Amino acid sequence: MLGAVLLLSACGGDVLRPEGGVVSTEQGEATWYGEKHQGRRTASGETFDLAQLTAAHRTLPFGTRVRVVHLRSGRSVIVRINDRKGAGGLIDLSKAAAERIGLVREGRAQVRVEVLP
């Protein structure tokens, strides 16, 4: 049993948990975007809606669901990737998602992004 625990812990955050938990994790900076982009096309072809729980990421496939955890406050939100993130930072959240974790007033924060199955 101890050997299995050590083996799994050596894999970092990239372990599919048997109970259907997190597939992988990343940590980095989150920012948000809103009014300026409202109604524009996202990289996935959808129309951006700042009221939806969506996000932009550099590499995750469109449609991927992730939990974004604000490392300082512990607040989290589940979003769907529907856009591509430019240079710098890890993820851009829609305004609605940013409000859920208290990011709107800060502008940017350190987060953990957990890819969900």
Rosetta blueprint (number, residue, H / E / L):
1 M L
2 L H
3 G H
4 A H
5 V H
6 L H
7 L H
8 L H
9 S H
10 A L
11 C L
12 G L
13 G L
14 D L
15 V L
16 L L
17 R L
18 P L
19 E L
20 G L
21 G L
22 V L
23 V L
24 S E
25 T E
26 E E
27 Q E
28 G E
29 E E
30 A E
31 T E
32 W E
33 Y E
34 G L
35 E H
36 K H
37 H H
38 Q L
39 G L
40 R L
41 R E
42 T L
43 A L
44 S L
45 G L
46 E L
47 T E
48 F L
49 D L
50 L L
51 A L
52 Q L
53 L L
54 T E
55 A E
56 A E
57 H E
58 R L
59 T L
60 L L
61 P L
62 F L
63 G L
64 T L
65 R E
66 V E
67 R E
68 V E
69 V E
70 H E
71 L L
72 R L
73 S L
74 G L
75 R L
76 S E
77 V E
78 I E
79 V E
80 R E
81 I E
82 N E
83 D E
84 R L
85 K L
86 G L
87 A L
88 G L
89 G L
90 L L
91 I E
92 D E
93 L E
94 S E
95 K H
96 A H
97 A H
98 A H
99 E H
100 R H
101 I H
102 G L
103 L L
104 V L
105 R L
106 E L
107 G L
108 R E
109 A E
110 Q E
111 V E
112 R E
113 V E
114 E E
115 V E
116 L L
117 P L
